[in-house]
Amino acid sequence: MVDEGTAVPAYEQQPRVDPGALALATVAGAVAFIFGGGDWDLLAVVIGLMLLLILLAHHRPAPPTHTPRALLLRGAFGATTGLAFCIAVAPAIQFGIVGPYFHSEDPEGYSMDAWNTTVVMALLWFVVATLLAVFEPRVTRWLDRPRRSRSPYQTEEP
């Protein structure tokens, strides 16, 4: 007889994506984008959002204990998810902040806005990664919270 409180949900019984491979793919995609050269564009937004959605969809919660493995899992979640977020917002940073307010050119007259955006992203990534690692348990609870349907035809059970 299985205790209903400790039974594994049906979606957990199926094999899932390896989180290490997923994190490595995110980092590889980010490195390719960062060192690709040129301005950050709409493709960066699409790829960043796609990586963010995939990472959140396949995230497995870290154990609630404060073991080194749990802390490393939270750190990896924060680092990869933060990197995907920073890639998604890079064009907004470049064209909304760096370009208009901090535009600079090299001695040959080429714009340094893309490079300056990458530097800003590195600083922003550290902050976002730290916040996501710290709040990983709350993010996980939010991701696993069942949604209530607000159908007008559904009756409330007393």
C-alpha positions as CSV (number, residue, x, y, z in Angstrom):
1,M,0.0,0.0,0.0
2,V,1.4,3.4,-1.0
3,D,1.1,6.4,1.3
4,E,-0.7,9.1,-0.7
5,G,1.4,11.8,0.9
6,T,4.7,10.4,-0.3
7,A,3.6,9.0,-3.7
8,V,5.6,10.2,-6.7
9,P,3.5,12.3,-9.1
10,A,2.9,10.7,-12.5
11,Y,4.9,13.4,-14.3
12,E,7.9,12.6,-12.1
13,Q,7.9,8.9,-13.0
14,Q,8.7,9.6,-16.7
15,P,12.4,10.2,-17.6
16,R,13.2,13.9,-17.8
17,V,15.9,16.0,-19.4
18,D,19.3,15.9,-17.7
19,P,19.6,19.3,-15.9
20,G,23.4,19.2,-16.4
21,A,23.1,18.8,-20.1
22,L,20.5,21.5,-20.2
23,A,22.7,23.9,-18.3
24,L,25.6,23.2,-20.5
25,A,23.5,23.8,-23.6
26,T,22.4,27.2,-22.2
27,V,26.0,28.2,-21.5
28,A,27.1,27.1,-25.0
29,G,24.3,29.1,-26.6
30,A,25.2,32.1,-24.5
31,V,28.9,31.9,-25.3
32,A,28.1,31.7,-29.0
33,F,25.9,34.8,-28.8
34,I,28.3,36.8,-26.6
35,F,31.3,36.2,-28.8
36,G,29.4,36.3,-32.1
37,G,30.1,40.0,-32.5
38,G,27.8,42.7,-33.7
39,D,24.8,44.3,-32.0
40,W,22.4,42.5,-29.8
41,D,19.2,42.0,-31.8
42,L,15.7,40.5,-31.8
43,L,17.2,37.0,-32.2
44,A,18.9,37.4,-28.9
45,V,15.5,38.1,-27.3
46,V,14.0,35.0,-28.9
47,I,16.9,32.8,-28.0
48,G,17.1,34.1,-24.4
49,L,13.3,33.7,-23.8
50,M,13.4,30.2,-25.4
51,L,16.3,29.2,-23.1
52,L,14.6,30.7,-20.1
53,L,11.3,28.8,-20.8
54,I,13.1,25.5,-21.4
55,L,15.2,25.9,-18.2
56,L,12.1,26.7,-16.1
57,A,10.0,23.9,-17.6
58,H,12.7,21.3,-16.9
59,H,13.9,22.6,-13.5
60,R,14.0,20.0,-10.7
61,P,13.9,21.5,-7.2
62,A,17.1,21.4,-5.2
63,P,16.8,19.4,-1.9
64,P,15.6,21.5,1.0
65,T,18.7,20.7,3.0
66,H,21.8,22.9,3.1
67,T,24.2,20.4,1.8
68,P,26.9,21.3,-0.7
69,R,25.0,19.6,-3.5
70,A,21.8,21.5,-2.8
71,L,23.7,24.8,-2.7
72,L,25.5,23.9,-6.0
73,L,22.2,23.0,-7.6
74,R,20.7,26.3,-6.6
75,G,23.8,28.1,-7.8
76,A,23.6,26.3,-11.2
77,F,19.9,27.2,-11.5
78,G,20.6,30.8,-10.7
79,A,23.6,31.1,-13.1
80,T,22.0,29.4,-16.1
81,T,18.5,31.0,-15.7
82,G,20.1,34.4,-15.0
83,L,22.2,34.1,-18.1
84,A,19.2,33.3,-20.3
85,F,17.4,36.3,-18.8
86,C,20.3,38.6,-19.5
87,I,20.5,37.4,-23.1
88,A,16.8,38.2,-23.5
89,V,17.1,41.7,-22.1
90,A,20.4,42.6,-23.8
91,P,18.8,44.4,-26.8
92,A,16.7,46.5,-24.5
93,I,19.9,47.4,-22.5
94,Q,21.8,48.2,-25.6
95,F,19.2,50.3,-27.5
96,G,17.4,51.7,-24.5
97,I,20.3,52.6,-22.1
98,V,23.8,52.1,-23.4
99,G,23.2,53.6,-26.9
100,P,21.4,56.7,-26.0
101,Y,23.1,57.6,-22.7
102,F,26.6,55.9,-22.8
103,H,27.5,55.8,-26.5
104,S,31.2,55.5,-27.2
105,E,33.4,54.8,-30.2
106,D,36.8,53.3,-30.7
107,P,39.7,55.2,-32.4
108,E,38.6,54.0,-35.8
109,G,35.0,55.3,-35.3
110,Y,33.3,52.0,-34.7
111,S,30.5,51.9,-32.0
112,M,31.4,50.2,-28.7
113,D,27.7,49.9,-27.7
114,A,27.6,46.1,-28.2
115,W,30.7,45.6,-26.1
116,N,29.5,48.0,-23.4
117,T,26.2,46.1,-23.3
118,T,28.1,42.8,-22.8
119,V,29.9,44.4,-19.8
120,V,26.7,45.6,-18.3
121,M,25.2,42.1,-18.9
122,A,28.1,40.6,-17.0
123,L,27.3,42.8,-13.9
124,L,23.6,42.3,-14.3
125,W,24.1,38.5,-14.6
126,F,25.9,38.3,-11.3
127,V,23.1,40.1,-9.5
128,V,20.3,38.1,-11.2
129,A,22.1,34.8,-10.7
130,T,22.5,35.5,-7.0
131,L,18.9,36.5,-6.6
132,L,17.6,33.4,-8.5
133,A,19.9,31.1,-6.5
134,V,18.7,32.5,-3.2
135,F,15.0,32.4,-4.2
136,E,15.2,29.0,-6.0
137,P,12.8,27.4,-3.4
138,R,10.2,30.1,-4.0
139,V,10.6,29.9,-7.7
140,T,10.2,26.2,-7.6
141,R,7.1,26.4,-5.4
142,W,5.6,28.9,-7.9
143,L,6.4,26.7,-10.8
144,D,4.8,23.6,-9.2
145,R,1.7,25.4,-7.8
146,P,-1.5,24.1,-9.4
147,R,-3.5,26.7,-11.3
148,R,-7.2,27.2,-10.6
149,S,-9.5,27.5,-13.5
150,R,-11.7,30.5,-13.4
151,S,-14.4,29.1,-15.7
152,P,-17.8,30.8,-15.3
153,Y,-19.5,27.4,-15.7
154,Q,-17.5,25.7,-13.0
155,T,-19.2,25.4,-9.6
156,E,-17.4,25.8,-6.3
157,E,-17.3,22.7,-4.1
158,P,-18.3,23.4,-0.5
